[in-house]
């Protein structure tokens, strides 16, 4: 069953850290069964506080999504994102 990782950027702290993340993150996707469905496109907030951006990525399963997120390659690069902004991230299983 497909699963989706959803990240919302709530607040930018350090733009240079985010730029370092964005320049290195594509390498952490290589070899993984990931399909980016949305990435910082126009969005409309219907409920809750406004967010700065949204990313949605599809994986074949929750297990594959978790494996990618906790992979050494992604964990090395995600540190830039942690220093660059406040994000909320989750995995949701599809139907």
Number of C-alpha atoms within 10 A of each C-alpha: 9 15 20 23 20 17 18 19 19 16 14 15 14 15 13 13 18 20 14 16 20 15 11 17 18 11 12 18 15 10 8 12 13 17 13 12 10 15 14 13 8 9 12 7 8 7 6 6 7 14 15 13 17 19 17 18 17 23 23 16 18 19 13 17 25 15 13 20 17 13 12 12 16 18 13 14 19 21 14 20 23 15 16 21 17 14 17 12 12 12 20 14 15 13 6
